[in-house]
Amino acid sequence: MDKPEHGSRSVVDRLQEIVSPILWSLGLDLVEVLCVGQGPRSIVRVLIDKPGGVTITDCEQAHKALGPALDVADPFPHAYTLEVSSPGLDRPFKRLEDYRRALGKRVNIKLRQPLDGQWRVAGELAQVDERSVTLAVSTDKTPPRHVILELPMIAEARLVVAI
């Protein structure tokens, strides 16, 4: 995974402030802004999403709308490449909104410490609030039981993508 360039947090914050309202006007959500690379090899990655998923047309429209705005903001003293894309179905959840979007879907959660001897819990995401998520966990032999996980307990959560 690419790492943000050292000291780029303030640049990312400024870019998010510029990008977010533009994407909102297009009916898109900002998932994340990443700045990777150095000098003229710098890349600004804008990851977008919307209910129902992102299309290539959405990415093209966002790129066309963001390019001129970022040119005016001039975030770097050198050339850079702008990339706009979907973060992918199997991306780790980063925000509370990622959990909310997955309500009613099957998720796989990796824990920071084992729960009942298990490091992973999978189930249907039944509820989300600012402090916890509730999974409906079942097996072939047992009826669903609700497991409440406090957000700090979660190391990583992802949507289960059926292939």
N, C-alpha and C positions, 0 to 999 in steps of 0.2 A: 504494500500500500504506500502511496506517495505521502510524504510528510510535508506539512506546511513549512515554508521557508522561515527561518528563525526571525523572530521579531515581526512577523506579518500579521499579528492579531489585530492591531489597529487598522491596518489596510483592509483586512477582512471585514471588520466592523463597518468601516466606511463604505465598502462595496455592498454589504448587505443593506445598508440604509438607502443606497441608490437603486439597487436591483429589486428589492422587495415590492415597492409600490408599482413599478413597471410591470412586473410579473402579475401582480394582483389585478391590474387593469386588463390583462389578457386572460384572466380566469385561471391563473396558474399559482401554485404555492412554491415558495422558496424552501428547499430542503436544506441546502448547504452551499456555501461559497468556499472554495479551496484555492489557495495560491501555492503553486508548486514550481520548482525550478528556480534558476537565478539568471539575472541579466536578461539579455534578449531571448533566452530560452524559457522565460517565465510563462506559465500557463495559468489563466484564471478559469477555473471550472465552476460552472453554475449548475447545480443539480436541482431539477424542477419536478413537480408532481401535480396531479389533480385527481379528483375522484374519477374512477374508471380507467386511469392510466394516461400516460403521455404518449403522443404520437410524434412521428418525425416532423409533421407540419407544425406541431406545438413548439418543437425545438427550433425549427427554422424561424418562426415568428418571434420567439423570444430572442434569438440571436440578432435578428434584424433590429429589434427594438432596443436591446441592451448595448449593442456596439456603439452607436452614436452617443448614448448617455455616458458610457465609460470613457469614450474619447474625450468628452468635455471634462469629466472628473479627473482624467489623467492620473491614474493611481500609481504609475511607475514612471521613473525618469527615462525609460527605455521601452523598446517594443515588447509586446507580449501577445500571446495567442488566447483568444476567448473560445472556450468550449461550453456548449450547453447540451445537457443530456438528462435522461432519466437516471435516477440512482440505481435502478434495477429492483426486481421483485424480492430478491433474497438479501437485500442490504440490511445491516444491523439497524435497529431502531435507535435514533439519537434524541428524539424529542417526544414529548407527551403526545403530540399530534400524530406521530407515527403509530403509537399504541392505539389511539382513538380510531385511526383509519383502519386498523386491523380488527376492530370489534366484530365478533361473530365468525372470525376466521381462525384457522388452526395456526398456532405459533409454537416455536421451540425456544425455551429459555434456558440459558446456562447460568448457574448460580455462583455466587462468590464463595459460599460455604454449602456443604451438602444439607439437604432437607430430607429427613427420614432415610439417610444413606444414599440419596440420589443427588448428583451434580446437575442433572438436566431434568426439566419438567416440560412436557408437551401437552397441549390441550387447546380447547376453543377459548378464545379470549372473550370472557363474559362481561367484565366490567373494568373501567379505568377511572382513577381519580388522581389528584395531585400527589398522593402518597403511595398508592398501591395499585396492583392489577389483580384481577380475579380470573382464574382459569377453571374451566369445567374439564376435569381430567377423568377419563374413563378407560377401561380395558374391555376386551371381549367378554370377560367374566364378571365385571362389576358395573353397577350403575354409575353415572357421573357423580363425582364429588367435587365440591368447590375448594380450590386452594388459593388462599390470599397470599400474595408476595409483595412485601414492601419494596419500593423501587431501589433502595440501597442494596438489597439482597441480590439484585440482578446484575450479572456481569455482561450479558449480551442477550438480546432477544431478536428473533427473526421470524418472518412469515414462513410457514411451511409451504413450499412451492411443489405442487403435484406435477409430475412430468408425464 
